[in-house]
Amino acid sequence: MTQNNSNNEMSKGDEYLLNLFLTDEGIANPAIWYKRLREESPIFRSSSGAIFLSRYEDCRMVFRDNRLGKDDRDGPGGTALPREESEEVRAYRKEISANRGDSSPSMLFLNPPDHTRLRGLVSRAFTPKRVESMRASIQELTEDCLDNLAEIGEGDAMEILGFLPVNVIGELVGVPRSDWEYFRPLVTAGVASLEAAPTLEELKASTAAFTEMGEYFAALLEERKSIPGDDLMSALIAVEESGDRISEAEVISTVILLFAAGMETTQNLIGNGLGALFSHPDQMDLLWNNAEYVESAVEEMLRWDSPVQLDGRTALEDAEIPSLTLPKGSQIVTLIGAANRDPARFTNPDDFQIQRNEGQPLSFASGIHYCLGANLARTEGQEMFSGLIRRFKSIEQAGDLIQRGRLTLRGYEAVPVRVTSR
Ligand code: HEM
């Protein structure tokens, strides 16, 4: 393993990163830049000081090393890129971190022991058994989306099918059905702050969205305290009332996290999956004629065009990975999208093959922060594609697919489709 840090190579790697993160071309086709990084500078120390990893094994190792954890509530990106953020953006970031008041960070941004405590409490809702028991309601919610698509015959799949994830989380958490639609734009605005290069307007809209969600859930918490339901929020409140294992602020940050982590990501699994099928008509035919491949197809969609393209860790103490020492405070960016296309891990990685059976990609990360909703997301993806195959003779692209212009959470703004019912 080599560390490319001669001036020449460094500037080339920096250039790749800037192309990847900040150009329309990079956002549209990140695989080109990932390949260059992986082949030329797989462990790349950018002039920002952050280390970018693009190989599967290196990323996996970092995810599984608990000396490398979280210390930044804004997630990876921000200061990692080899360019200065604008004065306004830096000042605003400072202002929001100073004004966080008594809001509590979610488990995503915590290290043990707080992470272990919170994750332990919430993970009971996400056992494979529990998710399996939700399958019937996921099927029902999927049918609602498919009915809407069948009725109009042509429309934007992100708009119509993208309701599934928010509805599933709404039901799980215990948000009244009439409010599900209200959450979609809020969550989309909120998660923009996870990107490496958000604009000032996006950051402001994100703060406003999280504040609004915080207020909504503070009110719902009061309601559930007096009238508990059979839902996750009521279950967490019961834990809160039975001792000091979780605070009210943590209940609120947890339910917001479920929406933030589980809505757009799963929408993008559906949208990116459709995009992959449209650009590979042979695989579309194969799937439509063999619905039993749905499980491996969803896994391949997750690998080939991962809804989460990058993640990050900070060295909480001095650490090392092969051929690199990481002094305490080092910032590491794991390029999941690149790791999932690593030829050392996957055969012909740039090919999209729905029957591929080569084990898990890193799309849900690994180690202690491994996605808590992975089973749920897979189930939703499987139900959606099974439903599409069952209901429609064909699904065709009915216009240009429009990228959302984000990289951390990669997906489409619009996926125009036309369906023919069976
Ligand atoms: C295809 C859809 C999804 C993808 C690609 C995805 C991806 C990820 C990734 C990469 C992480 C690790 C983040 C890190 O290490 O910093 C993560 C964490 C998490 N995800 Fe997902 N996710 C998806 C769907 C969901 C769903 C549906 C839920 C729940 C409703 C969910 C809840 C969470 C939670 C709570 C965490 C934090 C776990 C922890 O910090 O211990 N995710 N997800």
Residues whose N, C-alpha, C, O or C-beta is under 5 A from the ligand:
A	BS01	HEM	M107 L108 R119 I169 L258 A261 G262 T265 T266 L269 P307 V308 D311 L362 S363 F364 A365 I368 H369 Y370 C371 L372 G373 A374 L376 A377
